[in-house]
Amino acid sequence: MNDTPARLLRLLSLLQTPREWPGSELAERLGVTDRTVRRDIDRLRELGYPVTATLGAAGGYRLAAGTAMPPLLVEDDEAVAIAVGLRAAAGSAVAGIEEASVRALAKVEQVLPAKLRRRVRVLAVALTPHTADGPTADPEVLATLAATVTNRERVRFAYRDEAGGETRRNTEPVGLVPARRRWYLVGYDLDRAGWRVYRVDRIDRPQPTAARFSPRALPAADAAAYVAGRRTDWGTPSFRLRVTVHTSADRVTGRLSESPGDVVAIDPDTCRIDARRDDAPEWLAHRLLALGADFEVHEPPELIAHLRAIADRAERAINPRQGPMI
């Protein structure tokens, strides 16, 4: 590759892949000598690209983070993926990201070749992303949590329940999962000695603790499977809970189950709870009544019987019998 500008662009494209590149491998990819690679690296540094070098058998060149974002080089399929992703992000559940996504999309589409711009527009017509219509996650909170997941670092944060009550959590985070237009954090709650799913829009003031941890065995294939309710530690549950509730799925999720996979929307005003549970029927009955919405219990029969007992007690409370009970 004798064309120096074209070679520098190709070298920059290789370095933007997050890995160490031995000089000999770069020379082979570019069809030049090791000495030419070193000169080209110096040219990139003069242009403001922070290329670092490490010595040793496992060393090589890497493009590091600098003080400003330099121009990026992407392949055709990567450019299409970025543009489609930005279109989807414009309707995401991350607070404040919509406008930034639209601005970034305009810049990307401006420089796309005509054939790629057509591919993006065809995909945009075919794909109809959901728009966020509920609480949104703070992007700074998401970024902080993502860093603790990547670094395997314990994190403390304030967590609000639906009523606004706040508790402090000390958690070993293992994954962030987008589901049902919400973001969820999966982690092991150290104070409660158990796995939990947290809604990110209810997390405040996350603070990494710098305490590293070795991941525990998650009782699911991965964090997404855990959020979806596909757990591997159920064993033989006491019963299966199936209830139709006449309210939105978002209102139910987190009040009867931490897993959004247990609650399926039938329409905007109706949802179905379908889960394996081992809770006391008395507790479930009171939680269902606390929803403040009509519902029908399909199973288990123990829950139906307990609701009948509550109904009889309520009837006696408003229509007391005259005279002594016999």
C-alpha positions in Angstrom: 0.0 0.0 0.0 2.1 2.9 -1.4 -0.6 5.6 -1.1 0.3 7.2 2.2 -3.1 8.9 3.0 -5.0 5.7 2.1 -2.6 3.7 4.3 -3.0 6.0 7.2 -6.8 5.7 7.0 -6.5 1.9 6.9 -4.1 2.0 9.8 -6.5 4.2 11.8 -9.4 1.9 11.0 -7.4 -1.1 12.4 -6.4 0.8 15.5 -10.0 1.7 16.3 -10.7 -1.9 17.0 -10.3 -2.3 20.8 -7.3 -4.5 21.0 -3.5 -4.5 21.1 -1.9 -4.6 17.5 1.6 -5.9 17.3 3.7 -3.9 14.9 4.4 -7.0 12.8 0.7 -7.7 12.3 0.0 -4.2 11.3 2.8 -4.3 8.8 1.5 -7.5 7.3 -2.1 -6.1 7.1 -0.8 -3.0 5.4 1.8 -4.7 3.2 4.7 -2.5 4.5 7.7 -2.8 6.7 7.7 -2.4 10.5 9.7 0.8 10.1 6.9 2.3 7.9 4.3 1.3 10.5 6.3 3.2 13.2 6.5 6.3 10.9 2.8 6.1 10.2 2.1 5.8 14.0 4.1 9.0 14.5 2.0 10.8 11.8 -1.2 9.8 13.5 0.1 11.1 16.8 1.0 14.4 15.1 -2.6 14.6 13.9 -3.9 14.3 17.4 -4.7 10.6 17.7 -3.5 9.2 21.1 -1.8 6.0 20.0 -0.1 4.2 22.9 2.6 1.5 22.6 3.5 -1.2 25.1 6.6 -3.4 25.0 6.9 -7.1 25.3 5.6 -10.2 23.6 2.0 -9.3 24.4 2.5 -5.6 23.6 1.7 -3.5 20.6 -0.2 -0.4 19.6 -3.6 0.7 20.8 -5.7 3.8 20.2 -6.3 5.3 23.7 -8.9 7.8 24.9 -7.7 11.4 24.4 -8.9 14.8 25.4 -11.2 15.1 22.4 -13.0 12.7 20.2 -11.1 12.3 16.9 -12.8 11.4 13.6 -13.9 7.7 13.4 -13.6 5.3 10.5 -16.3 2.7 10.2 -17.1 -0.1 7.7 -20.3 0.1 5.6 -22.3 -2.3 7.8 -21.1 -0.5 10.9 -22.3 2.8 9.6 -25.7 1.3 8.8 -25.9 -0.2 12.3 -25.0 3.2 13.9 -27.7 5.0 11.9 -30.4 2.5 12.7 -29.4 2.4 16.4 -29.6 6.2 16.6 -33.1 6.1 15.1 -34.1 3.6 17.8 -32.4 5.7 20.5 -34.5 8.7 19.6 -37.5 6.9 21.1 -35.7 5.2 24.0 -36.3 5.2 27.7 -33.1 7.1 28.5 -33.7 10.6 29.8 -32.3 13.4 27.5 -31.0 11.1 24.8 -33.7 11.7 22.2 -32.4 15.1 21.0 -28.8 14.1 21.1 -29.7 11.0 19.0 -31.5 13.1 16.4 -28.5 15.5 16.1 -26.0 12.6 15.8 -28.2 10.8 13.2 -28.4 14.0 11.1 -24.5 14.1 11.0 -24.2 10.4 10.2 -26.7 10.5 7.4 -25.1 13.7 5.9 -21.9 11.8 5.2 -23.3 8.4 4.2 -22.9 7.3 0.6 -26.1 7.2 -1.4 -26.4 3.4 -1.3 -26.0 3.2 2.5 -28.4 6.1 3.0 -31.0 4.1 1.0 -30.4 1.0 3.2 -30.9 3.1 6.4 -34.1 4.6 5.1 -35.5 1.2 4.0 -34.8 -0.2 7.5 -36.3 2.9 9.1 -39.5 2.4 7.2 -39.7 -1.2 8.1 -38.8 -0.8 11.8 -41.2 1.0 14.2 -39.5 1.5 17.5 -41.4 1.9 20.7 -41.5 5.3 22.2 -41.0 5.8 25.9 -44.2 6.8 27.6 -43.2 6.3 31.2 -40.4 7.0 33.6 -37.0 7.3 32.0 -33.5 6.3 33.2 -30.9 8.9 33.9 -28.0 8.4 31.4 -25.4 9.2 34.0 -26.9 6.6 36.3 -26.9 4.1 33.5 -23.2 4.9 32.7 -22.2 4.5 36.3 -24.0 1.2 36.7 -22.6 -0.1 33.4 -19.0 0.7 34.6 -19.6 -1.2 37.9 -20.9 -4.2 35.9 -17.9 -4.2 33.6 -15.4 -3.7 36.4 -17.1 -6.2 38.7 -17.3 -3.6 41.4 -19.8 -3.4 44.2 -22.1 -0.4 44.1 -24.3 1.4 46.7 -27.4 3.3 45.7 -30.7 4.6 47.0 -33.7 2.7 45.7 -37.2 4.0 45.7 -40.3 1.8 45.9 -43.6 2.7 44.1 -44.8 4.6 47.1 -41.6 6.8 47.1 -40.0 5.1 50.1 -36.3 4.9 49.9 -33.9 2.2 51.0 -30.1 1.9 50.7 -28.8 -1.0 48.7 -25.3 -2.6 48.6 -25.2 -4.8 45.4 -22.9 -6.9 43.3 -24.1 -5.9 39.8 -23.9 -8.5 37.0 -25.9 -7.0 34.1 -28.1 -4.2 32.7 -31.1 -5.3 30.7 -33.5 -3.3 28.6 -37.0 -4.8 28.7 -40.6 -3.5 28.2 -39.3 0.1 27.6 -37.5 0.0 30.9 -33.9 -0.6 32.1 -33.3 -3.1 34.8 -30.2 -3.9 36.9 -29.6 -7.5 38.0 -27.5 -7.9 41.1 -26.9 -9.8 44.3 -28.2 -7.7 47.2 -25.6 -8.2 50.0 -27.8 -6.9 52.8 -30.8 -9.1 51.8 -28.6 -12.1 50.8 -30.4 -12.7 47.5 -30.6 -11.9 43.8 -32.7 -8.8 42.9 -33.9 -7.0 39.8 -33.9 -3.2 40.2 -35.7 -0.7 37.9 -33.0 1.8 36.9 -35.4 4.7 36.9 -35.9 4.1 40.6 -32.1 4.2 41.4 -30.6 7.4 42.8 -27.0 8.4 43.6 -25.1 5.2 42.6 -21.7 5.1 44.2 -19.0 2.6 43.1 -17.3 1.3 46.2 -14.0 0.2 44.6 -14.6 -3.2 46.2 -14.1 -5.9 43.5 -16.1 -9.2 43.6 -16.0 -12.6 42.0 -19.4 -13.1 40.2 -21.7 -15.6 42.0 -23.6 -18.2 40.0 -26.6 -16.5 38.6 -29.6 -18.8 38.6 -30.3 -18.2 34.9 -28.5 -18.4 31.6 -27.7 -14.7 31.8 -29.1 -11.4 33.2 -31.6 -11.1 30.4 -33.0 -14.6 31.1 -33.2 -13.7 34.8 -35.2 -10.6 34.1 -37.5 -12.5 31.7 -38.2 -15.0 34.6 -36.3 -17.9 33.0 -34.6 -18.9 36.3 -32.9 -22.2 37.0 -33.4 -22.3 40.8 -37.1 -22.7 41.0 -37.0 -26.4 41.7 -40.6 -27.5 42.3 -42.6 -24.4 43.1 -45.5 -24.6 45.5 -48.0 -23.4 42.8 -48.5 -21.6 39.6 -50.0 -18.1 39.8 -52.2 -17.0 36.9 -54.2 -13.8 37.3 -55.8 -11.4 34.8 -55.5 -7.8 36.1 -57.5 -4.9 34.5 -54.7 -2.3 34.6 -51.5 -1.7 32.7 -48.5 -4.1 32.9 -46.3 -1.3 34.1 -48.5 -0.8 37.1 -48.2 -4.4 38.1 -44.5 -5.1 37.5 -42.5 -4.6 40.6 -45.5 -4.8 43.0 -46.2 -8.6 42.7 -43.0 -9.6 41.1 -39.6 -8.1 40.5 -39.4 -9.9 37.1 -41.1 -8.1 34.2 -41.2 -11.5 32.5 -43.9 -12.6 34.9 -46.3 -9.9 33.6 -47.5 -9.9 30.0 -49.5 -7.1 28.5 -52.8 -8.1 26.8 -53.7 -4.6 25.9 -52.9 -1.1 27.3 -55.4 -1.7 30.1 -55.1 -5.4 30.8 -52.3 -7.7 31.7 -51.7 -11.3 32.7 -49.6 -12.5 35.6 -48.2 -16.0 34.9 -45.5 -17.0 37.3 -44.3 -19.9 39.5 -44.5 -18.8 43.2 -44.0 -20.1 46.6 -45.4 -17.1 48.5 -48.1 -17.5 51.1 -51.6 -17.2 49.5 -52.5 -14.7 52.2 -49.7 -12.3 51.2 -50.5 -12.6 47.5 -54.2 -11.9 48.2 -53.4 -8.7 50.0 -50.9 -7.6 47.3 -53.5 -8.2 44.6 -56.1 -6.2 46.5 -53.6 -3.4 47.1 -53.3 -2.9 43.3 -56.6 -1.0 43.4 -57.8 -2.7 40.1 -60.2 -5.4 39.2 -58.7 -8.9 38.7 -59.6 -12.5 38.1 -57.7 -15.3 39.7 -57.4 -18.4 37.5 -55.1 -20.4 39.8 -54.1 -21.6 42.4 -57.3 -22.7 44.2 -55.6 -21.8 47.6 -55.5 -18.2 46.6 -59.1 -18.2 45.4 -60.2 -19.7 48.7 -58.4 -17.1 50.7 -59.9 -14.3 48.7 -63.4 -15.8 49.4 -62.6 -15.8 53.1 -61.6 -12.1 52.9 -64.8 -11.3 51.0 -66.9 -13.0 53.7 -65.1 -11.1 56.4 -65.7 -7.8 54.6 -69.4 -8.7 54.1 -69.8 -9.3 57.8 -68.0 -6.1 58.6 -70.4 -4.0 56.6 -73.5 -6.1 57.4 -73.1 -7.3 60.9 -75.6 -9.9 62.2 -78.1 -8.8 64.7 -77.9 -10.5 68.1 -75.2 -12.9 69.4 -73.4 -15.3 67.1 -74.6 -18.9 67.6 
